[in-house]
Amino acid sequence: MAGRIRQADVDEVKARTNIADIIGERVALKPAGVGSLKGLCPFHDERSPSFNVRSQAGFYHCFGCGESGDVYTFLRQMDHVSFTEAVERLAGRLGYALHYEDGAAAPETSGRSRLYAANAAAAEWFRSQLSIPEAEAARSFLGGRGFDANAAAHFGVGYAPKGWSHLRDALKSKGFSDDEQVAAGLLSQGQRGVYDRFRGRLVWPIRDVTGQVIGFGARKLFDDDQGPKYLNTPETTIYKKSQVLYGLDLAKRDISRQHRVVVVEGYTDVMACHLAGVTTAIATCGTAFGSEHITVLRRVMGDSDVSGEVVFTFDPDAAGQKAALRAFSEEKRFAAQTYVAVAPGGLDPCDLRVQRGDGAVRALLEAKSPMFEFVIEQRLAGFDLATVEGRVGALRAAAPIVADIRDPSLRPGYTRVLARKLGLDLGEVTPAVERAARNGGERHPSKNAAPATSTNPAAADAGETPVQRVTLASLPRTADVALERDAIMGVLQYGHAVDAAILDPALALPFQHPALEAVRRAVVEQPDRTRIGWAAAAVEAVREPYRSLAAELLTADFPARTEAGALASTADLARRLRLRVIEREKSELLRHIQRVDVDSDGGRAVRIRLRELDVERARLSAE
C-alpha cells in the first residue's frame, strides 16, 4: 500500500493547477474586477452570482453561504473524494508523477477513483465492440437515424455483445474485481452470481460535466430482449440520475457562451441537434427534468438574468404534454426566459433531421414559443369554451399561470391574450389574474435556496448556539476601519508582488478592529509571501469567527481598474497605515507639550521627537 503523498508534491500539483480551470468546468465564471472571477455558487442555490474565484491565490469564496477553500477543498466538496484522491486526480490531469512516503499509512479512500476507471475502461471496450460482426444491428440502427461512424465516435457510442460475461471478463483482465464492477453498475447480481448488465444493446456513455464516464444508457436492439427499451446504469456512488444531463460535457462551453440551453428527450435527439449545429442540446437520463438538473444548468450557463434562454422540446402527445407541465412547475427556478419548441407532425429532433435535414432542426428551435403560451394552451384544451361553464372553469385554471409571470411588464399582455382566447372581456379576466397573484400564482418560489447567513452552519447543526460570522458587510463604516480593510485586502491579494520593505513595517502595526487584527496576525505569521498559496494558508490560519471575513478579503473586488493600479494602491495603503501611527503619536505629543515646561528636559525631548516625526512623515509622503 502506498504511503502518504509527499507534501512537496501536494504543493507542486496545486501550484501547477489553475483553480479557475477546475471550477470553470462546473460553473460559468465571468470577470469581476482585477484578477477575480465570479459565478453562481455550486454549493447553494442562488439567483445572482456571489461565488468569487481568485486564480492567483488559488482560492474561492462564496459571499452567500460562506464556503471557501483551495482547489483540493473544491474537489472534495463537489465530488466527495478524499484528499488523496483529489491530489491524484489533479496530478493525473497534469501528467505529474506523485511520490509517496514509504511506511506512512495512506489515508482512507472511497474507491470512487476505481469506479471512474472501471467506467472509462468499459466505455472503451464498448466502443471497440461496435465494429464486430454481431454489432450489425447496432450499426444499422445508427445509420437509419442519420449517424455515421464519425458521429458514433464523437459521442463514444458502442455496443454490448450478447452473452453473460463478455464485459466482466474484459474488465477482469484489466484488474477490476467483480465487486468493483457491481459497484460501478456494470454487473448485476442474480441468484446464480453476477452477470453483464448490458447485453445485446447499443450503448451510450454518460459523462459528468468534467467529461468523466460515470454510467451508460443502452437501447434494446433484438426482439428476444425482454428488458425495457432503454436501460440505464443504476444509482451508484458516482451516478445520480437526478443530477446527470447527457451531452452536458460536450455542450457546456457553448451553453456558457450563448447563455442558451436546449433540453431534448433522448440520446439520439442530442446527437441530432449537435450534428445539425444546435450544440447546446442536452437530455436527462431516464428520469424527468427536475430541480437538481436546473441547479446544474444554471451554474453552467451563468443564469443570473433574463437575457438567457432555455428551450424545451416536447412530443405533442399526452406524455410530452405531461413532461411540459412538469417542466413548467420548475420554470421559476430559472432567471432566463423559458420556451417550448414542438416539431410539426409530432417528430422529435432526430426524426426531423432524418426526414427534413439539419436546417429543419435549427428552424424548430427558432420557431419556439414562450412556455407560458404553451402551458396556457394546455390548460384551456381541457375545457369546452363554447359554454359559459367551460369559459369560467378555463379562466380559473389559466389565471394563476398569467399571475405567475415574473416580468410585470409582460403580465398585462398575457392577460389580454387569455381574454381573447376565452372570448371574455378584459374587465372579467383582469380581476381573476389579480386575485390569483394575491394567492401566490400557480407556484410558490423555491424553498430550496439557501439564504445568505452570518452564522456557523456546523454549530447550528450540532445544536450549539450559532457563532456570528464577521463579514465585510458587517464592518463599521469608519475611515479607520476602511483603511485597515482595504490595506489587508490589498496585501492578501497582491502582497506577493509588492516590495516587502513597504509592506512589512505597516503589517507590524496593530489594527484597531479586532476582526481585521486577527487577519493581520495570520498574514504576519506567513513566512514567505512570494510562495504560491501563501494567502490561502493565511486565511486558513485565521481564528474563528473571523475566517470567513479573511476569505472575503482575499476574493472581494479590490478597488482598482488594473493590476498595476492595485499594486500601487496596496503600497499607498501600507504607507497610510504608517502615517496614521505618526499622526496619532504627533497629536499625543502636542497635547503633552502643553502640560510641560518647553525648556525642561521633557519639553526638549518632545520637540525633538516631533521633528523626527515630521521628517518621517515627509519621507513616507514622498515615496
N, C-alpha and C positions, 0 to 999 in steps of 0.2 A: 504493500500500500504506500502510495506517495505521501510524503510529509507535507508540512505547511509550505505554501509558496513563499519564496524569498521576498522580503519586504522591498528590496531594490527592484525586483521585477514588478511587484504591485505598483510601485511608484512610476516605473518606466511605462507600463501599459497605460496608466491614467494620463501621463504626460503626453503620450503619443495619440491619445484619443480626443477628438473634438466632441465635447458633450452635446453641442448643438446638432451634430450629425446623428447621434444616437436618439436624442429626444425628437428630432425632426422627422424620424421615421414614423412617429406616432402622433405628433402634434404639429399642426401648421404654425410655424414661427414667422413673425414679421419683425423688422427693425423697430426698436423702441428706444431710441436715444443712442448715445455713443457707446459702442461695444455691447449693447444689450438687445435681446430678442424677447418677444412676448407672444403668448398664445393662450388657448383655453386650457385650464388645468386638467391633467389626466387623472387627478386624484379626487376631484369632486365636480359635480355638475354646476356650471355657471353660465350666465347669459353673456357676459362681457369678459374679455381676457384679463386675468390678473396673475398669470404664471410667467415669471421672468427667468431668462437664462442668460448667464454671462459666460461666454466661451473662454475668455482669457483667464478667468478664475476657476473654470471647470465646475460651476456651481449653479443650482437653480433654487428658486424660492417662489412659493405661491402666496400672494398678499391676501388671498381669500381664506384659505384653510390652514396656512402656516406650514405646509410641507416644504422641506428643503433638504439639500444634500448634494453629493457629488455624483458622478456617473455610475459608480457602483451602487450607491443608495437607490438611484433611479431604477436600475435593472432589478434589484432585489425587491423593490416595492411593486413594480409593474408586473414582473414575471414570476414573483415568489420563488426566486432561486437563492441558493446560499451565496455567501460572499465568495467562496472559492469558485463556484460555477460562474458568477458574474465576471470574475477576473479571467477565467479560462475562455469564456465566450468572447470577450473583447480581444484577448490575445490571439484567438483563432482568426478573428476578423483582420488583425494586423499581420498575421503570419509570424508572430513573435513567439520564440521558444521559451517556455517558462522553466524555471529551475525550482526544485523542491528541497527543503531542508531534511536531510536524512535523519530518521529516528524520531521526528516530530509527528505527533498524531494529526492526521488530516481531518479538517472539520467535516462534520456530517453533511452529506449531500442528499438532495431529494430524489436523485435519479432522473430528473427532468431532462438533463443533457442526453441520457441514453434514449429517452423517448423521442427526442428530436432526431437523434442519429438513426434510430430504427425506422422512423417515418421517412427520412431522407433516403435511406437505403431501399426501402420498399418502393418509393416513387421512382427511383432509378431502375429498379427491376421491372416494375410495371411498364415503364416506357420501352424497355428492351423487348418486352413480350408482344408489343403491338405489331411487330414485323413477322412473327411466326405464322405458319400456315393456318393454325387454328383461329387466329385473330381476324380472318377474312370478314366475319360478320361484323366485327368492330370497325374495320376499315370501311366496309360498305355503309354502315350507319353514319360515319363521319362524312363520307363522300356524298351521300344522299342529302345531307344538310349543308353542303357547300363548304366543307372543311377539308383542305388537302393536308399533305404530310407536314408542310411548313406550319400550318395553323395548329396541328396536333402537337408539334414540337414546341411551339411558342407557349402553349398553355400546359405543356407537360402531360398531355393525355396518354394513357397507357391501357394495357389490357391485363386482366386477371384470368389466367387459364382455368379451365375446368379441372376438377380434382380437389383433393382434400388437404394436401400438404406441400404444394409447389412453393408457395411463398415462405412457408415455415422452414422448409429445407434450405432455401436460398439464403435466408437470413441467419439460420443456424451456422451456415458455412462462414458467415461474416462475424460470428461471435455473439449473436443475440440469442439469449435464452428464451424458452417458452414463456416464462413469467414476464420478461420484458416485452415480448410481442403481445401478450394478453393485455398488459398494462397500457400499451400503445394503441389498443383497439384493432390490431391486425389479425389476431386469432380469437376465435370464440371457444367457449368451454362447453362441452357436451358430456353426456353420460359416459361416453367411451374415450374421453380425453379432449385434447384441443384440436382444432382444425382451422383452415383458412377461412376468414370471414367473407372475403370477396372471391367469388368463383364464377367463371364464365361471364364476366361483365366488363363493360367499358368503364375505365376508372379515371376520374379527375383528381389530381392532388389539390388539397385545400391548404392554403398558406395563411399565416398570420400577416399582419401589416408589415413586418420586417422581412418577409419572404421565406420564413422557415416553414417547412411542411409540418402540419400538425394533425392532418387527418385526410380522409378521402370520401368522395362521393362516387357511387358506382351504379350504372344503369343496366337493367336486365336486357339481354340480347336473345336468349333462347327460350322457346316455348316450354321446355321441360323445367325451367327455373320456377320454383314455387314461391320464391320470395317476392318482396314488393318491387314495384317498378324502379324505384330509386332506393338505394341502401347507403346509409352514411356511417361514418365512424361513430361509435357510441361516445358518451361523455367520458373524457379521460382527464388526467391532471392538466394536460395542455390544450385540450379541445373542449371548448364550451360553446355549443351551437348558438346560444343566445347572444354571444359576443363576436361571432365569426361572420365575415362577409366575403363571399367568394369573389375573387378578382380585385380585392382592395389593394393587394401588393402591387398589381400592375397599374391600377387606376389612381393611386394616391397622389402621384406627382401632378397629374392633370387636374384632379379634383381640387388640390390646393391652389393651383394656378388660376383655374377658371372659376372657382367658388361655385361649382355646379356638380351635382351627382345625379346619376340616372339609376333608379332601382328597378331591376327586372326580376323575373320569377325563376329562371333556371340557368344552369351552366351553359347550355348551348346559346341561350339568349345573350349572356355576357360575351361569349365568343363572337357571335354575330355582330353585336354592337361595336366591339373593339375593331373587328376587321372592316367594318363599314365606316370607321373614323370617329365613332362615339366612344372615346377612350376613357370616359368617366363612369362606365357602367359597372355595377356590382350586383350581387344577388345574395339572399340569405341561403343557409344550408339546412334544408329540411325542417325549417320552423318559420313561424310568422315573423314579419318585421316588427320589432319591438323597441322598447325604451333603451335597452343596452346597446342595440345596433345604432340608435340615434346618437347616443353618447360618443361612440367610437367615431361615427361620421362627422359629428360637429367638431371634434378635435382635429381631424384630418383636413377638413375644408376651412377651418378657421371661421366657423359660423357665429359671427357676433353682430351682424346687421342684416337688413332686409335686401341687400344687394345680391345675395346668393340665391341659387335655385336648386330645388330638389324635385326631380321629375319621377313620378311613379308610372310604370306601365302595367296595366292590368288587363286580363282577358275580360271581354264583355259578358261572360256567362255569370251564373249565380256565385260561383266560387270566387271569381275575380271581383265582383261587386262586394262580396263579404270582406275580401282582403283590403279593398279600398277603404271601406268603413273602419276597419281596424287601424289602418294607417292614419286615417283622419283623426282617430281618437288620440293619436300620439303627435299629431302635426304641430301642436302648440309648443312642443319642446324645441322646435327649430326657430331660429331667428330669421332664416332665409324664407323666401316665398316658396310655397309648395304647389305643384301642378300634377295633372294626370294626363297621360297620353294613351289613347285606345286606338289600336290599328283597325283599319277598315276590314270588314269581313271576319273579324274575330281572330286575325292572325297574330301570333306572337312575333317578336323581333327576328327570331331565327327563320320561321316560315316566311315572313315578309321579305327577308333578304333573298331566300331561295327563289321565291316567285317573282319578285319585282326589283331586286337589286339593292346595292348599297345605298343609292340615293333615296329609296323609299324608306329605309331605316332612319336616315338623317331627317327626312321630311316628317316622319312620325313624331320625332322629338320637337321639331319646330312648330308642329300643329297642336302643341299641348294646350290645355285649358286649366284655369285656376282650380285647385282642388275644391274650393267652396262651391263653384258652379256644378262640378261633378256630383258632389255629395247632395246638394240641393235637389238635383235631378233624381238621384236615387231615392231620396225621401218622398218626393212628390209622386214617384212611379207607383207607390202603394195605395194611392187614393184616387177615387173617381171624382175628377174635378168638374164633371158635368152636374154634380149635385151640391146643394148648399152644405150638407153634412160633410161631404168629401172635401170641399174647399176649407171649411173650418178645421177639420182634422189635419189637413195638409199644412195650414198656417201654424197650428200648434206644434207640428213636428219640425217645420223648417225654420221658424222664427229663432229658436236657440242657436241654429247654425249661423245665421246672419249676425246675431248678437255677439257671437264669439270671434268675429273678425277683429284681429289685433289692431289693424290700422284704422283709426276712427274716420279718416277721410274716405275710406272705401265703403264704410257701412251704409251711408245713405244710398249710394249707387246700387248696392246689392238689395237694399230694401225695395227700391223701385223695380229691380229685376224680379224679385219674388212676387211683388204685387202684379206685375204683368203676366207672369206665368200662372198665377192663381186666378187672374181675371177679377181682382178686387181693387178697390180704391186705395190709394196710398194712405189715406187717413185711417183706413181699417188695419193696414199692415204695420204701420209705424208704431202704434201703441203696443202691439204684440211683441215687436222686436225689443222695445224699450223695457217691457216687463221681463222678458227673457234675460236681458242684460242685467237687470237688478237681481235676478235669481242666480246669476253666475254663468249664464250661457249654456252651451252644450256640454262643456267640460270645465273642470277646475284646474288651476295651474298645478304643475308637478310638485309633489311633496318630497321628491327625492333630492332636490337641490340642497346641497349643504351650504348653509349661510356662513358668511364670514364670521369668525368667532375670535374672541380675545381670551379664551380660556384654554387650559391644557386638556385636550381630549382624553389623554391617558388617565389623568387624575379623575376626570368625571366618570370614566368607565369603571374605575376602581372604587367608586363610591366616596372618594375623598372630596374635600372642599376644593373646587376648581381654583387653580392659581391664575391670577390675572396676567395675561401676556402684555408686555410693554411693546407698543408698535410705533412706527413713525407718526401715525395719525394721533397717537395719544400724548406725544411730547408737548410740553408747554410752548406757546408761541412767543418766545422772548428772543432778543438779539443774541444773548449769550448762548442759549441752547441751540439756536440756528447756526451759530459759528461752530460750536462743537460738533453738531450733527453733520454739517457739510464737510468739515475737516476730516472727521474719521471716515466718512463715506468716501472721500477722495483718496485717503490712504488705503482703505480696503480695496478700492477698485484700480488705483493707479500707483500704489506705493512701490511696486516693483520697478517703475520707470522714473521715479523722482529721486533726486540725489539724497542719499541718507543724511548728508551733512545738513540738509534743510529740514528734513522730517524729524530726525532723532531728537534734537533739542525741544521741538514742540511736543512730541509724544512723551517726553519726560515730565511734562507739566500735568498735574492732576486736573480732571474735568470737574465741573460743578454738579452736573446732573448725574445721579447715581447710576442710571442705566448706561449712559454714554461712557461713564468712567469704567464700568465693567467691561465694555467693549475695548476701551483704550488699553486696559491692563492686559487683555488677551492678545492684542496686537503687539504690545511691547514684549511679551514673552516669546514671540516667534523669533527664532534665531536668525532667519535669513529670508528677507522679503523678496529676494530675487528667485527663490526656489518656486517652481511651478506648484500651485496648490496651497501656497502658504496662507492665503486669505481664507480659503475654506477651512483650513486647520484652525485658524484663529477663531472663526465663527463657532466651530465645534467646541472650542475651549471656553467659550463664554458661559458663565454660570446662569442657571435659570433664576428668575423668569425673563432674562434679557437676551437669550439666544436667538429668539425669533426676530428681535429688533436688529441684532447683528446680521442676520440673514437678509433682512430688508435693506439694510445699509449697503450690503455687498451687491445686491441686484437691482436696486432702485435706479431711476433715471438721474444721472448726475447732471447738474445744471451747466452744461457746456454743449456747444454745437459740434466741436471737433475734438479728436483725441489730443491734439496739440493744445487746444484751449483747456481741456480737462487737466492736463499736466501742469499748465501754467496756473490754473485756478487752485489746484491742490497745493502747489508750492506757496501761493499767496495766502491761502487759508492757514498754512502752517506758520507763516510769518505773523499773521494777525493774532494767532494764539499767543505767540511770544510777546507781541506788542501789548496785548491785553494785560499780561502779567506786569510789564513795565509800567503801564499807565496806572494800574492799581497800586503798585508799590510807590509810585510818584505821588499819587493822591494821599496815601497814608503819610508819607514823609512831609508833604506840605501841611497837613493838619498837625503833625507832630512838631514842626519847627515853630509853630505859633505858640507852643507851650514851653519852649526852652530859650535860654539866652543865646542869641545868634553868635556871640563872641566866645561862648563856652566851648569846651572840647566836644560836647554832644552836638552843639549847633554847627560847628565846623564840619563834623563827620557827616551830618545830614546834608550840608551844602555840597560836600564832595560827592556823596552818593547821588544826589540829584543831577550833578553834572555828568556823572558816569552814565546815568540812565538816559539823559538827553543824547549823549554820544551813541549809546547802543541803539536807541530808537532811530536816530538818523541813519545809522549804518543799515539797520533792518529795512527801513523805508526805501533806502537807495538800492537794495538788492533786486 
